[in-house]
């Protein structure tokens, strides 16, 4: 399959950034910040640099403050030590000619006191999300959290802004807001976890308010085309009670219309891992990404276990502008080159996804011998 036949390998203009191809490395939690300060390490710098042939790398989800932590050995971007660690990562990626955005996240009520010095996690309402948190002692059930005060919500928005500033200082090329299923933002959007009666609850506009407050705060730090946002509107597994409901589609139509005025770098949409038949979002089953394309006028990044063939197809039909790949990048640091030369992909070892060392992280070989 030659270059001309592969939209994935085409250069792409993302605002003022020129991506060398349309293959994006999706954010993936890998649990390698194995230090008390949750700071990036030289091993992490090596890992990201190995994958710098991607048109754009999205960092693993990165905590915006100490209260956002909900998974072991995941780095933050709220301390000086963490910023210095990320400088090492961005420098390594840039030295290899790559581009990298920082994904900013907060897990909200899906955390556990084990991450928070014994304190209860907090979120939109005092409702147990009924999911699990990966603690130092293994997976534990979530608890009934504390409800955030309005002042705490405002402070959380400012923490996103400070994290965005820190990302800029650390040398990132932009940031992505992690509004993915199960995270704090999703907890505000879902009526299952948000029963507030103030300006952050009730109507769709109120439940979505935090999304736009966070974006507006970040846009005081970054130009709009250096800011992306990621959603998974139809997650069913591993999100507890935050599953799609009758308001999911109208809520996203409302947000997409409003987001269309922001001129963001992109909107990243993750597709369904399960069949949607019989769910409140069943209408999305057959034309999922087309629905978001119709309702959003900006750049769209698609994520759904794409292969080389299906990734090229969705770009060719114009339903997406960029395609992000997760798992294939774990065992194939040279994924772009494998696409270019139609080489077989290596399989990753799931047992090493979160184990903390170089095994199953930086020791996957490239296929250099085949194309050099």
Secondary structure, DSSP 8 states (H G I E B T S, - for coil): --GGG-GGGS-EEETTEEESSSEEE---------STT----HHHHHHHHHTTTSSEEEEEEEESSGGG--BTT--BSSSHHHHHHHHHHHHHHHHTT--EEEEEE--GGG--GGGTTT---EESSS-----EEEETTEEEE----EE--HHHHHHHHHHHHHHHHHHHHTT-SEEEEE--TTSHHHHHH-TTT----STTSSSHHHHTHHHHHHHHHHTTTS-GGGEEEEE-TT--TTSTT----TTHHHHHHHHHHHHTTS--SEEEEE--SS--TTSTTGGGSSSHHHHHHHH--S-EEEESS--HHHHHHHHHTTS-SEEEESTHHHH-TTHHHHHHTT-------GGGTTSSSSTTTT-----HHHH-
